[in-house]
Amino acid sequence: MKNFHSLSKLGFKYIACTLALWVIFSQDCLAFWMKITENSDVSVYADTGTIVRVGRNKRMDVLYDLRNVDASGQRSIKSFEEFNCDTASAKSINAVGFADRMGTGKVVRTMDYQSEWIPSGKNKNEQQLLYFVCAW
């Protein structure tokens, strides 16, 4: 019985360590990308697990999966965006461009800046994202 108790303690420690390492190293794997819209150039996804309210605005992670590589070598872009539901506008807080689809591969470009507020009516993709996040 003593050996069984020692083995079960060891098994529990192994499972706990494995689970902790999995959580630490797989944060991107936990993203749930929901397709919001698409056109001939791009599919646009939102990570519903990242939606947060900031005052009257909402923020979330957005993934732009490009059909073709753009001039800077990006095939996909993960962007953290803020949406103003009252004025129907959006802005990018930061973004990272990747060489492969769905936010994978080598990082090609990093953009740490806050863009100006852009009315969503000027961009169909942003308009669909705004409708989605404001209804959430």
DAGI-V410570 format. One record per pair of residues at least 24 apart in sequence whose ideal C-beta (glycine too) atoms are under 10 Angstrom apart, sorted by sequence separation. I is the first residue (numbers start at 1). GAP is how many residues later the second one is. D is the distance in Angstrom with one decimal. If there is no record, write none. Layout:
i=<I/I>
gap=<GAP/GAP>
d=<D/D>
//
This chain:
i=<42/43/58/59/73/74/75/76/78/79/91/92/41/42/57/58/72/73/74/75/76/78/90/91/36/41/42/57/58/73/74/75/76/77/78/91/92/36/38/40/41/55/57/58/70/75/76/89/90/91/33/35/39/42/54/56/57/62/75/76/89/90/33/34/38/41/54/55/56/57/75/76/78/89/90/31/33/35/50/52/54/56/57/62/69/75/87/89/90/45/47/56/64/66/69/74/77/88/89/31/33/51/53/57/58/59/66/76/77/79/82/87/88/89/43/44/45/47/57/62/64/65/73/74/75/82/84/87/88/89/90/42/57/59/67/74/77/80/81/83/92/42/44/46/63/65/66/73/74/82/84/90/91/65/72/73/79/84/90/65/72/83/89/90/63/65/70/88/63/64/69/70/88/90/63/90/89/61/88/83/87/88/90/33/81/85/83/84/85/88/31/83/81/83/85/86/81/83/85/28/79/83/84/85/82/83/81/83/47/45/43/45/43/64/62/62/62/33/60/33/62/31/62/31/58/60/60/28/58/59/28/58/28/57/58/60/57/58/44/44/51/43/44/46/51/42/46/53/41/44/45/48/39/44/48/51/39/46/37/38/46/37/44/48/36/37/37/38/46/37/36/37/36/36/37/36/37/36/36/34>
gap=<24/24/24/24/24/24/24/24/24/24/24/24/25/25/25/25/25/25/25/25/25/25/25/25/26/26/26/26/26/26/26/26/26/26/26/26/26/27/27/27/27/27/27/27/27/27/27/27/27/27/28/28/28/28/28/28/28/28/28/28/28/28/29/29/29/29/29/29/29/29/29/29/29/29/29/30/30/30/30/30/30/30/30/30/30/30/30/30/30/31/31/31/31/31/31/31/31/31/31/32/32/32/32/32/32/32/32/32/32/32/32/32/32/32/33/33/33/33/33/33/33/33/33/33/33/33/33/33/33/33/33/34/34/34/34/34/34/34/34/34/34/35/35/35/35/35/35/35/35/35/35/35/35/36/36/36/36/36/36/37/37/37/37/37/38/38/38/38/39/39/39/39/39/39/40/40/41/42/42/43/43/43/43/45/45/45/46/46/46/46/47/47/48/48/48/48/49/49/49/50/50/50/50/50/51/51/52/53/56/57/58/58/59/61/63/64/67/69/69/70/70/71/71/72/72/72/73/74/74/74/75/75/76/76/76/76/77/78/80/81/81/82/82/82/82/83/83/83/84/84/84/84/85/85/85/85/86/86/87/87/87/88/88/88/89/89/90/90/90/91/92/92/93/94/94/95/95/96/97/98>
d=<5.3/8.0/7.3/7.3/7.6/6.6/5.8/6.8/9.3/10.0/4.8/9.6/6.8/6.5/5.4/5.1/6.6/9.4/7.3/5.4/5.5/4.6/8.8/6.4/8.2/5.7/9.6/6.2/8.5/6.2/9.7/5.5/5.8/7.9/10.0/5.1/8.7/9.6/8.5/6.9/7.8/10.0/5.1/6.7/8.2/8.9/5.2/9.2/7.2/6.5/8.7/9.4/9.0/9.9/6.8/7.3/7.1/9.2/9.4/7.4/4.3/5.9/9.4/9.8/9.1/9.4/9.7/9.4/7.0/8.4/8.8/8.1/9.9/6.0/8.5/7.0/5.6/9.0/7.8/9.7/10.0/6.0/9.5/8.5/7.8/7.1/7.2/5.1/5.7/9.5/8.8/9.7/8.7/9.4/9.5/9.8/9.2/6.4/6.1/8.1/8.7/9.6/10.0/9.6/9.8/9.9/9.8/9.5/8.2/8.3/8.2/7.6/5.0/9.0/9.3/10.0/9.5/9.7/9.4/8.8/9.2/9.6/8.8/9.7/8.2/9.6/6.6/9.1/6.8/9.5/8.3/9.1/9.5/7.2/9.5/5.1/8.7/10.0/9.0/9.8/9.8/9.0/9.9/9.2/9.5/9.8/8.1/4.6/6.1/8.7/9.7/9.9/9.7/5.6/6.3/7.7/9.7/9.1/5.0/5.7/5.6/8.0/8.5/8.9/9.7/8.0/9.2/9.4/6.7/9.2/9.1/9.6/7.9/6.8/5.5/5.9/7.9/9.2/6.0/8.5/10.0/9.1/8.8/9.8/8.4/7.2/7.0/8.5/9.4/8.4/8.9/5.2/7.2/9.6/7.7/9.2/9.5/9.1/3.9/8.8/10.0/5.0/9.1/9.1/9.5/6.5/8.5/9.9/9.9/8.1/9.3/9.0/9.1/7.7/9.0/9.2/6.2/7.2/8.2/8.3/9.9/9.5/9.1/8.0/9.1/8.8/5.7/9.7/9.9/8.3/7.0/4.8/8.4/9.4/6.7/8.2/9.6/7.2/9.5/4.9/9.3/9.6/8.8/9.4/6.2/6.9/6.4/9.6/9.3/7.0/9.6/9.0/7.1/6.5/9.2/5.4/7.4/6.0/7.1/8.7/6.9/5.6/9.6/7.1/7.9/9.5/8.5/9.5/8.7/4.0/5.2/7.6/5.7/9.9/9.5/8.6/8.6/5.2/9.0/8.2>
//
